[in-house]
Amino acid sequence: MIDTSDLSKGLVTVSGVGKDSESYRFIMAHGDDVVAHRLDANGEEEVFPLIFGDGEYDFRIVRMLSRGLGTRIMNERVNVTIKDEMYRFVNPNKFANYSPKMVSIRAANEIKEMYESDKDQLLAVMKYIDERVEYDDDKAESISAQSVYVPNPEETLHDEKGICIDYASLAASMLRSIGIPTKIVVGTYDSKDGTVAHAWNAVFLKADGWVYVDLSGSGTTYIQKELSSRYTTKRFY
């Protein structure tokens, strides 16, 4: 089922699809832009952000067959106007999936009790992640060819390592859970070795508006009020 009741909040929900060993994809098309997401086999609800903003979307659920071919089992075409721009950035979705029982979310609530301002809470979350997670070069190489990688924030914390989007997902999950709007931003970064795929966070602070943090790149306490020209944004989750 494709639930479009939260389109005005920037979200679409898919449920009751996957079963057994069949492989399903949820395809989100918006003009010439198309992205395909692998659906979980348990059929539970999965929430996806509308990453292309307003406009006409074509949602499709496809059951994959052999040799990369698939058969469409459901589709829906809708026009979207997002009226609540912040809602999707203070709630869980497939790329920042969290619940109150998670270790990271309990830690975020402890941080919220310790610090009053959202900026101090942000800095404390950044420090918490920096002290517990190391960059995983092997993982970065192993998934470089994948079109869509879905991070698991609790797994990142448990394994104590991850790649850029793992850092960004963990930060977004912790910050959203305590009411601080946070985007997972996906794009590229111009490094000394060339342009590379990258992910970072945009965080909304009451006194500063949107600011930018790159936990896997620039350390634990560095907040950019203006995003460096080295970063190019493609989409956000």
N, C-alpha and C positions, 0 to 999 in steps of 0.2 A: 504494500500500500504506500502511496505517496501522499503525505499529509501537507497541504499547502496553507494551513490555517495561520502560520506565523510568517508568511511572506513579507508582510509589512514591517516585521521586526528583523528581516534579513536572514531568515532561516527556513529550511525545508527538512522534513523528517521522513525517513524511509523505514518501514518495518514489515515483518511477516513475510520475508522473501526467501532468504537462504535456507537450505535444508540439506541434510546428508552431505554428500561430497560435491554437490553441484556448485559451480562457480558463477557468481553473479557480479554484475557491474552496475553502478548507478552513474549514468552519464548526464552531465549538465552542459547544455549547449546554449550559447548566447551569441547570435550572429556567427562570425567566423571562429569564435573562441569555444573550445570544447575541452572538458576535462572528464576523465573516467575514474571512478572510485571503486575499489574492491569492497563488496559488502560482506559482513560477517556471516558465517554459515549458521549461526544460531537463530537468525530471524528477529533479533531484538531491535528496538528502536535505535536508529543512528541519525544524528542531527548534523546537517551540513550547512555551512554559511554560504550565502549567495555572493560568491567572490567577484562577480562581474558587475555588481551594483544594480541600478534600475534597468528596465527594459524587458524585452520578450525573451523568455527562457523556454527551452524544450527539454523536459525531464524524461529520461528513459531508463527503464530497468531491463537489462539484457542478461540472458543466461548464456554463458560462454560454452561453445562446443569445441571440437578439435581444430587444430591449425589456426587458432586465433579468430575463428568465426563465431558468431553468436546469433541468437534469436531473440527478438524483442518480445517481452511478455507484458509490458505496461509502458504507457507514455502519457504525458500530459503537457500541454503548451499553455503558458500563462504570461500575462503582462504584470510586471512587478514595479511597485513604487515603494521604496523603503521609507517609512515614516519615522521609525524609532532607530536612529543611527547608532545608539550606544548599546542597545539590548544585546546584540550578538557578541559584544565585547565584555560583557559581565556575566555571561552564561556559558555552560559547557557546550562543546560540539565535538565532532569526531577527531579534531586535531588538538583539542585541549579538553580532554575527557576526564572529569574528576568527580569525586563524591566525598561526603564528609568523613568517611572512615579511612581515607587514604592518609598515610604518614605525612606527606607533604602538605595536605590541607589542614591537618591538625597543627602542624608547625606554623602555617600561615596564620591561623587563628591565635596562636600564642604570640606571634609577632604583632598582630593587631592590638592585642591587650597591652603589650609592652610600649608601643610607640603611638603617639597621638596623630601626627601629621601623615598624610599619604606619601610624602616624599621620604620621610624617615622609614616608613613601612616598606617602600620600594627598595631603599638602600639595604635594609635588613634582609629582604628576600634575596636580593642580588648576592649579598655576602653568604647567606645560607647555601645557595646553590653553588657558588664559587668554591666553597670549602668542602663540598661533597661530591662534585662531579668533575671528571677530567675528560678532555677531548679524546675521542676514539678515532684515531687515524685509520685503523683497519676497517672499521665500519663505514667510514666515509668512502673508502675505495670500493667496498663491496656493494654499496647501494647506488653508486653514481649513475648507473644506467637505468635505474627505475624511474618511471614517469611520475608516480605519486607515492611517496613514502609517508606512512602514518605513524607519528610518534606515540609513545606510551609514557606519560610523565612518571607514573609510579615505578615502572620498569627502569627508567633512567636513574631514578634515585636509588633503587635497589642495587643496580649494577655499578653505580658510582662512575658511570662514563656515558658518553653520548656524542652526537654530532650537533651542528649548529641548530637544527630544528628541534632536536631533543631539549636543548637548553631553553629555546624560545617557548616550547610547549609547556615545560615545567614551570617557567616563570609566569606564563599566561594563566595557567591553572591556579597557581598559588595566589596571584594578584586578583584575578577575577573572583575567586572564592571569598575575598574580603572586601569586595565592592569597588576595586580599582579597575577601570576600563583598560583592557590590554589587547593589542593586536599581535598576532603572529605574522610577521611580514616576510614574504618570500621574494627573492630577487637575485641580484648579482652584486659582487664586490670586486673592485679593481685592486688586486693585490700586486705586490712586486713581481709575482710570477705570472701575472695575467688576470683576466676576468674569470671569476669562479662563481658557481651557484652558491647562494648563501641565504641564511634566515636570521632574523633579529626581532626585537620587540619595539612597538610604539606604545607608550603608556600615557594615559591622560591624568595629569595632576591638576588639582584645583587652582593652584596659583600660576601654573606655567602653561596649561593646555597640553598638547601632545609633545612628548619628549621621546628620545630614542635611546635604547640600550642594546648593546651587543655583548652578551655574556660569554660567548665562545670566542670573541675576537679582541675586545678591548678592556677586559678586566672587570673587577667587581664593583667599582664605585664611579665609573665614568658615565655620566649622563650627557647626551648631546641634545641641546635645545634646538639646534638646526641640524638636519641630517647631512652628513658629509657628502660631497659630490662623488665620492668613491662608491656610494651605494646607489643602486637603481632598483626601484620597487616594481614588481610585476603584479603581485596580488597579495591579499592578506586574508587570514582565517580568524 
